[in-house]
Amino acid sequence: MDALAEGVETVEQRDLLVSLGCTHFQGYLFARPMTGAAFK
């Protein structure tokens, strides 16, 4: 089963998740919330 880690805000959090085998992330580390128009 694939899972998405939400709320990843720091490189340390991402690195820990990677070490646990996680490959999908979202959170402020990657992008702040934006409008659909800004998402282009």
All heavy atoms as TSV, in Angstrom:
chain	resi	resn	atom	element	x	y	z
A	1	MET	N	N	0.843	-1.165	0.000
A	1	MET	CA	C	0.000	0.000	0.000
A	1	MET	C	C	0.891	1.232	0.000
A	1	MET	O	O	1.874	1.315	0.746
A	1	MET	CB	C	-0.881	0.002	1.245
A	1	MET	CG	C	-1.636	1.276	1.387
A	1	MET	SD	S	-2.672	1.579	2.856
A	1	MET	CE	C	-2.609	0.176	3.835
A	2	ASP	N	N	0.569	2.198	-0.828
A	2	ASP	CA	C	1.253	3.482	-0.828
A	2	ASP	C	C	0.556	4.414	0.152
A	2	ASP	O	O	-0.665	4.340	0.333
A	2	ASP	CB	C	1.220	4.131	-2.212
A	2	ASP	CG	C	2.165	3.471	-3.189
A	2	ASP	OD1	O	3.154	2.875	-2.737
A	2	ASP	OD2	O	1.919	3.546	-4.400
A	3	ALA	N	N	1.322	5.264	0.783
A	3	ALA	CA	C	0.772	6.256	1.702
A	3	ALA	C	C	1.434	7.592	1.424
A	3	ALA	O	O	2.553	7.662	0.926
A	3	ALA	CB	C	1.016	5.846	3.145
A	4	LEU	N	N	0.731	8.657	1.765
A	4	LEU	CA	C	1.236	10.017	1.602
A	4	LEU	C	C	1.422	10.623	2.986
A	4	LEU	O	O	0.482	10.643	3.780
A	4	LEU	CB	C	0.232	10.857	0.805
A	4	LEU	CG	C	0.548	12.331	0.687
A	4	LEU	CD1	C	1.526	12.546	-0.444
A	4	LEU	CD2	C	-0.699	13.136	0.462
A	5	ALA	N	N	2.629	11.080	3.277
A	5	ALA	CA	C	2.894	11.753	4.550
A	5	ALA	C	C	2.506	13.216	4.402
A	5	ALA	O	O	3.044	13.919	3.555
A	5	ALA	CB	C	4.356	11.613	4.936
A	6	GLU	N	N	1.573	13.667	5.223
A	6	GLU	CA	C	1.121	15.055	5.180
A	6	GLU	C	C	1.785	15.854	6.290
A	6	GLU	O	O	2.165	15.317	7.318
A	6	GLU	CB	C	-0.397	15.124	5.359
A	6	GLU	CG	C	-1.173	14.521	4.218
A	6	GLU	CD	C	-2.662	14.756	4.375
A	6	GLU	OE1	O	-3.069	15.598	5.199
A	6	GLU	OE2	O	-3.420	14.101	3.667
A	7	GLY	N	N	1.915	17.149	6.076
A	7	GLY	CA	C	2.429	18.039	7.110
A	7	GLY	C	C	3.934	17.982	7.289
A	7	GLY	O	O	4.438	18.304	8.360
A	8	VAL	N	N	4.661	17.598	6.248
A	8	VAL	CA	C	6.118	17.539	6.332
A	8	VAL	C	C	6.650	18.970	6.206
A	8	VAL	O	O	6.474	19.612	5.190
A	8	VAL	CB	C	6.701	16.622	5.235
A	8	VAL	CG1	C	8.213	16.566	5.336
A	8	VAL	CG2	C	6.094	15.232	5.316
A	9	GLU	N	N	7.286	19.439	7.285
A	9	GLU	CA	C	7.715	20.837	7.329
A	9	GLU	C	C	9.226	21.009	7.389
A	9	GLU	O	O	9.713	22.114	7.160
A	9	GLU	CB	C	7.072	21.532	8.526
A	9	GLU	CG	C	5.562	21.580	8.415
A	9	GLU	CD	C	4.909	22.337	9.566
A	9	GLU	OE1	O	5.632	22.873	10.425
A	9	GLU	OE2	O	3.683	22.380	9.587
A	10	THR	N	N	9.968	19.968	7.700
A	10	THR	CA	C	11.417	20.115	7.831
A	10	THR	C	C	12.134	18.997	7.064
A	10	THR	O	O	11.570	17.935	6.815
A	10	THR	CB	C	11.869	20.056	9.304
A	10	THR	OG1	O	11.635	18.733	9.810
A	10	THR	CG2	C	11.152	21.074	10.160
A	11	VAL	N	N	13.383	19.258	6.726
A	11	VAL	CA	C	14.214	18.256	6.056
A	11	VAL	C	C	14.391	17.045	6.976
A	11	VAL	O	O	14.383	15.899	6.523
A	11	VAL	CB	C	15.577	18.868	5.659
A	11	VAL	CG1	C	16.529	17.807	5.146
A	11	VAL	CG2	C	15.383	19.959	4.621
A	12	GLU	N	N	14.510	17.297	8.270
A	12	GLU	CA	C	14.679	16.200	9.220
A	12	GLU	C	C	13.465	15.270	9.217
A	12	GLU	O	O	13.623	14.041	9.260
A	12	GLU	CB	C	14.926	16.743	10.639
A	12	GLU	CG	C	16.257	17.447	10.797
A	12	GLU	CD	C	16.268	18.895	10.281
A	12	GLU	OE1	O	15.197	19.456	9.987
A	12	GLU	OE2	O	17.365	19.452	10.144
A	13	GLN	N	N	12.263	15.841	9.155
A	13	GLN	CA	C	11.057	15.013	9.073
A	13	GLN	C	C	11.064	14.186	7.796
A	13	GLN	O	O	10.776	12.989	7.818
A	13	GLN	CB	C	9.793	15.885	9.107
A	13	GLN	CG	C	9.524	16.513	10.436
A	13	GLN	CD	C	8.375	17.497	10.374
A	13	GLN	OE1	O	8.110	18.129	9.346
A	13	GLN	NE2	N	7.672	17.653	11.486
A	14	ARG	N	N	11.389	14.827	6.692
A	14	ARG	CA	C	11.437	14.106	5.418
A	14	ARG	C	C	12.461	12.984	5.460
A	14	ARG	O	O	12.177	11.865	5.041
A	14	ARG	CB	C	11.763	15.061	4.274
A	14	ARG	CG	C	11.644	14.367	2.909
A	14	ARG	CD	C	12.613	14.838	1.859
A	14	ARG	NE	N	13.971	14.923	2.344
A	14	ARG	CZ	C	14.836	15.827	1.935
A	14	ARG	NH1	N	14.491	16.726	1.046
A	14	ARG	NH2	N	16.067	15.842	2.415
A	15	ASP	N	N	13.649	13.269	5.976
A	15	ASP	CA	C	14.693	12.252	6.040
A	15	ASP	C	C	14.271	11.059	6.895
A	15	ASP	O	O	14.545	9.911	6.548
A	15	ASP	CB	C	15.991	12.858	6.577
A	15	ASP	CG	C	16.639	13.828	5.594
A	15	ASP	OD1	O	16.230	13.856	4.406
A	15	ASP	OD2	O	17.557	14.551	6.017
A	16	LEU	N	N	13.619	11.318	8.023
A	16	LEU	CA	C	13.140	10.233	8.867
A	16	LEU	C	C	12.111	9.392	8.114
A	16	LEU	O	O	12.171	8.160	8.133
A	16	LEU	CB	C	12.531	10.780	10.156
A	16	LEU	CG	C	11.874	9.743	11.062
A	16	LEU	CD1	C	12.894	8.716	11.540
A	16	LEU	CD2	C	11.179	10.399	12.228
A	17	LEU	N	N	11.190	10.049	7.449
A	17	LEU	CA	C	10.164	9.328	6.692
A	17	LEU	C	C	10.783	8.499	5.568
A	17	LEU	O	O	10.381	7.359	5.331
A	17	LEU	CB	C	9.125	10.309	6.146
A	17	LEU	CG	C	8.232	10.943	7.223
A	17	LEU	CD1	C	7.551	12.187	6.681
A	17	LEU	CD2	C	7.221	9.943	7.733
A	18	VAL	N	N	11.770	9.046	4.889
A	18	VAL	CA	C	12.475	8.307	3.838
A	18	VAL	C	C	13.131	7.068	4.440
A	18	VAL	O	O	13.051	5.968	3.881
A	18	VAL	CB	C	13.515	9.194	3.117
A	18	VAL	CG1	C	14.461	8.365	2.273
A	18	VAL	CG2	C	12.821	10.241	2.267
A	19	SER	N	N	13.762	7.215	5.606
A	19	SER	CA	C	14.430	6.071	6.245
A	19	SER	C	C	13.434	4.994	6.651
A	19	SER	O	O	13.806	3.827	6.784
A	19	SER	CB	C	15.236	6.530	7.461
A	19	SER	OG	O	14.399	6.818	8.562
A	20	LEU	N	N	12.171	5.379	6.816
A	20	LEU	CA	C	11.116	4.423	7.157
A	20	LEU	C	C	10.430	3.859	5.919
A	20	LEU	O	O	9.491	3.077	6.029
A	20	LEU	CB	C	10.087	5.091	8.080
A	20	LEU	CG	C	10.617	5.519	9.451
A	20	LEU	CD1	C	9.593	6.374	10.178
A	20	LEU	CD2	C	11.003	4.303	10.267
A	21	GLY	N	N	10.880	4.302	4.733
A	21	GLY	CA	C	10.360	3.761	3.485
A	21	GLY	C	C	9.288	4.584	2.809
A	21	GLY	O	O	8.730	4.168	1.798
A	22	CYS	N	N	8.991	5.755	3.345
A	22	CYS	CA	C	7.973	6.614	2.738
A	22	CYS	C	C	8.542	7.281	1.485
A	22	CYS	O	O	9.704	7.707	1.475
A	22	CYS	CB	C	7.515	7.667	3.733
A	22	CYS	SG	S	6.107	8.622	3.169
A	23	THR	N	N	7.726	7.369	0.429
A	23	THR	CA	C	8.187	7.978	-0.824
A	23	THR	C	C	7.295	9.110	-1.325
A	23	THR	O	O	7.600	9.724	-2.342
A	23	THR	CB	C	8.291	6.907	-1.930
A	23	THR	OG1	O	7.003	6.310	-2.115
A	23	THR	CG2	C	9.308	5.836	-1.573
A	24	HIS	N	N	6.195	9.393	-0.631
A	24	HIS	CA	C	5.268	10.437	-1.057
A	24	HIS	C	C	5.035	11.398	0.107
A	24	HIS	O	O	4.724	10.974	1.213
A	24	HIS	CB	C	3.934	9.830	-1.491
A	24	HIS	CG	C	4.043	8.913	-2.655
A	24	HIS	ND1	N	4.377	7.585	-2.516
A	24	HIS	CD2	C	3.898	9.125	-3.972
A	24	HIS	CE1	C	4.410	7.017	-3.702
A	24	HIS	NE2	N	4.128	7.936	-4.613
A	25	PHE	N	N	5.170	12.702	-0.181
A	25	PHE	CA	C	5.081	13.707	0.874
A	25	PHE	C	C	4.315	14.930	0.386
A	25	PHE	O	O	4.270	15.209	-0.800
A	25	PHE	CB	C	6.485	14.203	1.268
A	25	PHE	CG	C	7.493	13.115	1.434
A	25	PHE	CD1	C	8.308	12.731	0.384
A	25	PHE	CD2	C	7.621	12.454	2.634
A	25	PHE	CE1	C	9.244	11.731	0.533
A	25	PHE	CE2	C	8.549	11.445	2.797
A	25	PHE	CZ	C	9.357	11.083	1.741
A	26	GLN	N	N	3.792	15.673	1.353
A	26	GLN	CA	C	3.292	17.013	1.073
A	26	GLN	C	C	3.449	17.818	2.350
A	26	GLN	O	O	3.509	17.283	3.443
A	26	GLN	CB	C	1.850	17.013	0.588
A	26	GLN	CG	C	0.806	16.739	1.643
A	26	GLN	CD	C	-0.600	16.816	1.067
A	26	GLN	OE1	O	-0.858	16.322	-0.021
A	26	GLN	NE2	N	-1.498	17.422	1.799
A	27	GLY	N	N	3.562	19.106	2.186
A	27	GLY	CA	C	3.707	19.974	3.342
A	27	GLY	C	C	4.479	21.237	2.991
A	27	GLY	O	O	4.910	21.435	1.860
A	28	TYR	N	N	4.650	22.080	3.988
A	28	TYR	CA	C	5.300	23.371	3.785
A	28	TYR	C	C	6.735	23.243	3.291
A	28	TYR	O	O	7.266	24.159	2.689
A	28	TYR	CB	C	5.295	24.190	5.068
A	28	TYR	CG	C	3.966	24.829	5.416
A	28	TYR	CD1	C	3.742	25.344	6.674
A	28	TYR	CD2	C	2.942	24.940	4.483
A	28	TYR	CE1	C	2.537	25.945	7.011
A	28	TYR	CE2	C	1.745	25.531	4.804
A	28	TYR	CZ	C	1.548	26.037	6.064
A	28	TYR	OH	O	0.358	26.621	6.374
A	29	LEU	N	N	7.389	22.115	3.549
A	29	LEU	CA	C	8.753	21.933	3.044
A	29	LEU	C	C	8.778	22.013	1.525
A	29	LEU	O	O	9.743	22.482	0.933
A	29	LEU	CB	C	9.310	20.581	3.501
A	29	LEU	CG	C	10.718	20.230	3.015
A	29	LEU	CD1	C	11.742	21.230	3.550
A	29	LEU	CD2	C	11.095	18.816	3.421
A	30	PHE	N	N	7.715	21.600	0.884
A	30	PHE	CA	C	7.672	21.526	-0.579
A	30	PHE	C	C	6.936	22.704	-1.214
A	30	PHE	O	O	7.340	23.178	-2.267
A	30	PHE	CB	C	7.023	20.210	-1.003
A	30	PHE	CG	C	7.707	19.031	-0.381
A	30	PHE	CD1	C	7.180	18.425	0.739
A	30	PHE	CD2	C	8.913	18.572	-0.880
A	30	PHE	CE1	C	7.823	17.350	1.337
A	30	PHE	CE2	C	9.567	17.508	-0.293
A	30	PHE	CZ	C	9.025	16.892	0.829
A	31	ALA	N	N	5.858	23.172	-0.599
A	31	ALA	CA	C	5.107	24.303	-1.148
A	31	ALA	C	C	4.105	24.797	-0.118
A	31	ALA	O	O	3.547	24.012	0.644
A	31	ALA	CB	C	4.372	23.910	-2.422
A	32	ARG	N	N	3.888	26.085	-0.123
A	32	ARG	CA	C	2.842	26.691	0.706
A	32	ARG	C	C	1.508	26.531	-0.018
A	32	ARG	O	O	1.473	26.353	-1.246
A	32	ARG	CB	C	3.139	28.177	0.918
A	32	ARG	CG	C	4.411	28.446	1.669
A	32	ARG	CD	C	4.221	28.133	3.111
A	32	ARG	NE	N	5.439	28.464	3.874
A	32	ARG	CZ	C	5.556	28.241	5.152
A	32	ARG	NH1	N	4.565	27.704	5.814
A	32	ARG	NH2	N	6.665	28.524	5.784
A	33	PRO	N	N	0.387	26.621	0.707
A	33	PRO	CA	C	-0.918	26.576	0.043
A	33	PRO	C	C	-0.998	27.653	-1.035
A	33	PRO	O	O	-0.441	28.737	-0.885
A	33	PRO	CB	C	-1.905	26.867	1.174
A	33	PRO	CG	C	-1.178	26.464	2.416
A	33	PRO	CD	C	0.267	26.772	2.152
A	34	MET	N	N	-1.664	27.320	-2.137
A	34	MET	CA	C	-1.790	28.278	-3.243
A	34	MET	C	C	-3.134	28.096	-3.948
A	34	MET	O	O	-3.774	27.067	-3.807
A	34	MET	CB	C	-0.640	28.103	-4.235
A	34	MET	CG	C	-0.622	26.763	-4.950
A	34	MET	SD	S	0.790	26.502	-6.021
A	34	MET	CE	C	2.044	26.083	-4.850
A	35	THR	N	N	-3.495	29.075	-4.725
A	35	THR	CA	C	-4.721	28.992	-5.503
A	35	THR	C	C	-4.525	28.064	-6.695
A	35	THR	O	O	-3.387	27.756	-7.088
A	35	THR	CB	C	-5.122	30.376	-6.035
A	35	THR	OG1	O	-4.118	30.807	-6.963
A	35	THR	CG2	C	-5.263	31.401	-4.919
A	36	GLY	N	N	-5.610	27.632	-7.285
A	36	GLY	CA	C	-5.517	26.804	-8.487
A	36	GLY	C	C	-4.800	27.521	-9.615
A	36	GLY	O	O	-4.012	26.918	-10.335
A	37	ALA	N	N	-5.029	28.806	-9.751
A	37	ALA	CA	C	-4.387	29.581	-10.803
A	37	ALA	C	C	-2.875	29.646	-10.606
A	37	ALA	O	O	-2.109	29.627	-11.578
A	37	ALA	CB	C	-4.965	30.996	-10.846
A	38	ALA	N	N	-2.430	29.684	-9.365
A	38	ALA	CA	C	-0.996	29.766	-9.068
A	38	ALA	C	C	-0.300	28.409	-9.251
A	38	ALA	O	O	0.915	28.345	-9.359
A	38	ALA	CB	C	-0.780	30.268	-7.657
A	39	PHE	N	N	-1.072	27.336	-9.317
A	39	PHE	CA	C	-0.522	25.985	-9.371
A	39	PHE	C	C	0.055	25.603	-10.729
A	39	PHE	O	O	0.828	24.689	-10.851
A	39	PHE	CB	C	-1.589	24.963	-8.973
A	39	PHE	CG	C	-1.105	23.553	-8.946
A	39	PHE	CD1	C	-0.166	23.152	-8.015
A	39	PHE	CD2	C	-1.556	22.629	-9.858
A	39	PHE	CE1	C	0.282	21.844	-7.981
A	39	PHE	CE2	C	-1.121	21.315	-9.836
A	39	PHE	CZ	C	-0.192	20.938	-8.893
A	40	LYS	N	N	-0.253	26.347	-11.763
A	40	LYS	CA	C	0.163	26.047	-13.134
A	40	LYS	C	C	1.441	25.363	-13.147
A	40	LYS	O	O	2.361	25.100	-13.459
A	40	LYS	CB	C	0.199	27.291	-13.975
A	40	LYS	CG	C	-1.136	27.928	-14.109
A	40	LYS	CD	C	-1.030	29.179	-14.921
A	40	LYS	CE	C	-2.388	29.853	-14.974
A	40	LYS	NZ	N	-2.389	31.042	-15.720
